[in-house]
Amino acid sequence: MRNQSVLISGASVAGPALAYWLDRYGFDVTVVERAPELRPGGQAVDFKGATHRTVLERMGIWAEIQAHRTGTTDTVFVDAEGRRVGFMSGDFTGGDVEILRGDLARIMYKKTLGSCEYRFGDSITALTETAAGVHVEFASGAAGTFDLVFGADGIHSRVRRLAFGPEAQFVAHLGHYYCVAGASPWQAEQTGPRERVTAYGFNAPGRLAVSGGAKAQQLYMFAAPELDYDRDDIAAQRRLVAERYAGLGWEVPRMLTEMAEFDDFYLDSLSQVRMRATGYIRGRVALVGDSAYGNTLGGFGTGLAVVGAYVLAGELALAAGDHRAAFARYDEIMRRYAKIAGNANAGKFLAPRTARGIKLRNWFLGSRMWALMAKFGDNAANDIDLLDYPALVRGR
């Protein structure tokens, strides 16, 4: 088989999923991750439909995901006096099964730990394609040449920047930011799978604050143009969120006080990666997951990452390592399937900029159109002709 040695950047979801399949097909896999260790906890992610389940079952992890599911979170929207003004069912927001991102990453990491090399606390600083492969330089000072390199390092992908160009060329700011704070209550309790929990959300124009539920103890979302802040300065980010929510009523003052004490804190923009016109391939480098087709809180990101990893590895195995043929097929398949991420903008829906917009959103949640939209999402998640790559590779 050609192109045996592969480097994957990122050990969140897409990276370990791709590592699993490439290792299963006989590739020599190295995964590099900037963080010093696997990131625990994090917000909950979900899978929906037969396509996602099929891939997870073929990975042999569906039962373990079920054992670690967080439960379905319904969201009750309230006014400043705590009166119910809207309801969003967790059947739409949580898919068929919901699990903390950190738990999912750990499950897939364990499946690959014995046969794949993981380099934590390091990152790629330079990529140079040569006749022999891709020469890679690392922040640690190490260097090496790999046959293929894969960017599975999220919306702010370093691999994409090095191989394709600046982030601004491919990532569109959608006009909102979001923040999750505090470990999931389910994670803290560790009492086993939960069936259904309730979160409570309060809106002011351009702002949303959510307390409780299984995803995280707190969620904030607010409208803003692109902000210039240090992504490594968590204290400054906490102040930024506190300033945006200063003066609001309901439970917000209590939430802000608690937020200052939470160890778990993450702030980022709602952004969409737009690469369908250019494709996900550049020579011996390919992108998978959010680095290729991310749309923050768009509802399909984790499923897209896992399916994309499955397709990419399967096409490489079927092509016996011929990256040109395999990458072309992967690009064709995923450009079509990734359309399910569409142009959805969770910020506009969850944190409308006007009082009228908030009222219209709450009305829409109770309408028949909402039910039809939810059904469309379920159908879109299965809109792919999913090949049985393991069986095809065995029978090749």
ChimeraX attribute file (.defattr): number of C-alpha atoms within 10 A of each C-alpha:
attribute: neighborCount
match mode: 1-to-1
recipient: residues
	/A:1	12
	/A:2	13
	/A:3	18
	/A:4	16
	/A:5	17
	/A:6	23
	/A:7	25
	/A:8	27
	/A:9	28
	/A:10	27
	/A:11	29
	/A:12	23
	/A:13	27
	/A:14	34
	/A:15	29
	/A:16	30
	/A:17	29
	/A:18	31
	/A:19	31
	/A:20	25
	/A:21	24
	/A:22	24
	/A:23	18
	/A:24	17
	/A:25	20
	/A:26	12
	/A:27	22
	/A:28	19
	/A:29	23
	/A:30	19
	/A:31	23
	/A:32	22
	/A:33	22
	/A:34	17
	/A:35	14
	/A:36	10
	/A:37	12
	/A:38	16
	/A:39	14
	/A:40	17
	/A:41	22
	/A:42	22
	/A:43	23
	/A:44	21
	/A:45	25
	/A:46	23
	/A:47	23
	/A:48	25
	/A:49	18
	/A:50	14
	/A:51	18
	/A:52	20
	/A:53	18
	/A:54	15
	/A:55	20
	/A:56	21
	/A:57	12
	/A:58	14
	/A:59	16
	/A:60	13
	/A:61	17
	/A:62	16
	/A:63	11
	/A:64	13
	/A:65	18
	/A:66	15
	/A:67	13
	/A:68	21
	/A:69	25
	/A:70	30
	/A:71	24
	/A:72	27
	/A:73	25
	/A:74	21
	/A:75	21
	/A:76	19
	/A:77	21
	/A:78	17
	/A:79	15
	/A:80	14
	/A:81	10
	/A:82	14
	/A:83	10
	/A:84	14
	/A:85	15
	/A:86	19
	/A:87	18
	/A:88	17
	/A:89	14
	/A:90	20
	/A:91	15
	/A:92	20
	/A:93	20
	/A:94	23
	/A:95	19
	/A:96	20
	/A:97	21
	/A:98	26
	/A:99	26
	/A:100	26
	/A:101	20
	/A:102	18
	/A:103	22
	/A:104	25
	/A:105	21
	/A:106	21
	/A:107	17
	/A:108	23
	/A:109	22
	/A:110	12
	/A:111	17
	/A:112	21
	/A:113	14
	/A:114	9
	/A:115	15
	/A:116	19
	/A:117	15
	/A:118	22
	/A:119	18
	/A:120	16
	/A:121	13
	/A:122	17
	/A:123	21
	/A:124	20
	/A:125	15
	/A:126	17
	/A:127	17
	/A:128	12
	/A:129	19
	/A:130	11
	/A:131	7
	/A:132	10
	/A:133	20
	/A:134	22
	/A:135	18
	/A:136	18
	/A:137	17
	/A:138	15
	/A:139	13
	/A:140	11
	/A:141	10
	/A:142	10
	/A:143	14
	/A:144	11
	/A:145	19
	/A:146	21
	/A:147	22
	/A:148	22
	/A:149	27
	/A:150	23
	/A:151	26
	/A:152	33
	/A:153	27
	/A:154	26
	/A:155	23
	/A:156	17
	/A:157	19
	/A:158	23
	/A:159	27
	/A:160	26
	/A:161	17
	/A:162	15
	/A:163	21
	/A:164	18
	/A:165	12
	/A:166	14
	/A:167	16
	/A:168	10
	/A:169	12
	/A:170	21
	/A:171	20
	/A:172	16
	/A:173	15
	/A:174	22
	/A:175	16
	/A:176	24
	/A:177	24
	/A:178	22
	/A:179	18
	/A:180	22
	/A:181	27
	/A:182	24
	/A:183	22
	/A:184	24
	/A:185	16
	/A:186	23
	/A:187	19
	/A:188	10
	/A:189	8
	/A:190	12
	/A:191	8
	/A:192	13
	/A:193	15
	/A:194	16
	/A:195	10
	/A:196	14
	/A:197	16
	/A:198	16
	/A:199	21
	/A:200	20
	/A:201	26
	/A:202	25
	/A:203	26
	/A:204	19
	/A:205	15
	/A:206	21
	/A:207	25
	/A:208	22
	/A:209	26
	/A:210	23
	/A:211	21
	/A:212	20
	/A:213	24
	/A:214	29
	/A:215	31
	/A:216	25
	/A:217	23
	/A:218	28
	/A:219	24
	/A:220	21
	/A:221	28
	/A:222	27
	/A:223	22
	/A:224	16
	/A:225	11
	/A:226	14
	/A:227	10
	/A:228	6
	/A:229	11
	/A:230	10
	/A:231	11
	/A:232	8
	/A:233	9
	/A:234	14
	/A:235	11
	/A:236	13
	/A:237	19
	/A:238	18
	/A:239	13
	/A:240	13
	/A:241	19
	/A:242	18
	/A:243	11
	/A:244	16
	/A:245	21
	/A:246	11
	/A:247	9
	/A:248	15
	/A:249	15
	/A:250	16
	/A:251	17
	/A:252	20
	/A:253	15
	/A:254	10
	/A:255	19
	/A:256	20
	/A:257	11
	/A:258	14
	/A:259	20
	/A:260	15
	/A:261	11
	/A:262	13
	/A:263	10
	/A:264	17
	/A:265	21
	/A:266	17
	/A:267	19
	/A:268	15
	/A:269	23
	/A:270	25
	/A:271	23
	/A:272	26
	/A:273	23
	/A:274	19
	/A:275	17
	/A:276	17
	/A:277	7
	/A:278	12
	/A:279	19
	/A:280	24
	/A:281	21
	/A:282	14
	/A:283	14
	/A:284	20
	/A:285	25
	/A:286	26
	/A:287	30
	/A:288	30
	/A:289	28
	/A:290	24
	/A:291	31
	/A:292	32
	/A:293	33
	/A:294	27
	/A:295	26
	/A:296	24
	/A:297	19
	/A:298	20
	/A:299	23
	/A:300	24
	/A:301	24
	/A:302	22
	/A:303	24
	/A:304	26
	/A:305	26
	/A:306	22
	/A:307	27
	/A:308	26
	/A:309	28
	/A:310	28
	/A:311	27
	/A:312	25
	/A:313	26
	/A:314	25
	/A:315	23
	/A:316	25
	/A:317	27
	/A:318	19
	/A:319	19
	/A:320	18
	/A:321	21
	/A:322	15
	/A:323	23
	/A:324	13
	/A:325	14
	/A:326	21
	/A:327	26
	/A:328	15
	/A:329	17
	/A:330	25
	/A:331	22
	/A:332	14
	/A:333	17
	/A:334	22
	/A:335	19
	/A:336	12
	/A:337	21
	/A:338	24
	/A:339	13
	/A:340	22
	/A:341	23
	/A:342	14
	/A:343	12
	/A:344	16
	/A:345	19
	/A:346	20
	/A:347	26
	/A:348	19
	/A:349	14
	/A:350	20
	/A:351	25
	/A:352	24
	/A:353	19
	/A:354	14
	/A:355	13
	/A:356	11
	/A:357	17
	/A:358	23
	/A:359	14
	/A:360	13
	/A:361	19
	/A:362	18
	/A:363	14
	/A:364	15
	/A:365	15
	/A:366	13
	/A:367	11
	/A:368	9
	/A:369	11
	/A:370	16
	/A:371	13
	/A:372	10
	/A:373	12
	/A:374	14
	/A:375	12
	/A:376	12
	/A:377	18
	/A:378	16
	/A:379	14
	/A:380	17
	/A:381	22
	/A:382	16
	/A:383	15
	/A:384	14
	/A:385	9
	/A:386	14
	/A:387	12
	/A:388	14
	/A:389	18
	/A:390	17
	/A:391	9
	/A:392	12
	/A:393	16
	/A:394	10
	/A:395	8
	/A:396	10
